Amino acid sequence: MTLLMWEQYKKTARFMQALILLACVAIYFTTWQWMAVLVFFVMMQVSAFLGAAWGARIKERANEAARRRGDTLDRRL
């Protein structure tokens, strides 16, 4: 599961990090508070990590179900 999670995280890492950076810059220029930016940054990083773990678990379950049926899933999942 851990390896699948890292593979899922690597697929979306660049996009997510760019989105997090853009959101943090927007929050800073609207609030001018570093603490708000820091809290949002940490929250978004944890959410990206948990989202990758969740996505890997869903992919693992789908692969397991396909194996039981004798099917193969598309590798793009």
N, C-alpha and C positions, 0 to 999 in steps of 0.2 A: 504494500500500500504506500509506503513512504516514497519509493522510487516513482510510482505512478503520480503521486502528489507533486513531486518536483518536476516531472515532465509536464504536467498540467500547468504548473506555475510558470515554467519557462516559456510556454506557448503564449501566455498573456502578460508576461512581466513588463515588456517595453511599453505596451499600451497603458497598462495600469499605472506604471511609474510616471509616465507623462501626464496622465489624467490626475494623479495625486499631486504632482508638482503644480499643474495649472490651477487646481482647486485651492491649494495652499497659497499660491500667489494671489488669487482672487480674494480669499479670506483675509489675507494680510492687508491688501489695499482697500478693503471695505471696512475692516474693523480696526486696523492699526494696532492689534494686540498680538504679541508673540505667543502668549499662552494659548489663545484660541487656535492659532496655527499649529502649535505643537500638539495639542489634544486631537485636532482633526487629523494631523499627519499620522500619529500613532494609531488612531482608530482605523484609518484607511489601510495602513500596513497590515494590521491584525486581520482586518476584513479580507484583504487580498489573499493572505495566507490561509485563512479558514475557507474561503471560497475555492481555492485550489484543492484543499483537502476534500471538500464536499464534492467537487467535480470529479476527482479521482475515485472517490467511493461510488459515485453513480456509474462511472465508466466501468469500474470493476464488477459491479452488480450486473450491468448489461452484458458484459463479456461472459460472466458466469452463466447467465440465463441462456445466452446464445450457445455456449458449449453444451449445455444440457439438452438443447433442442437439436444440436448438430449443425447449427448455422455458423456462419462467420460474420462478424460485424465489419463495417467499413472502418479502415484504420484512421479516418479523419475524426472520429468521435473523441 
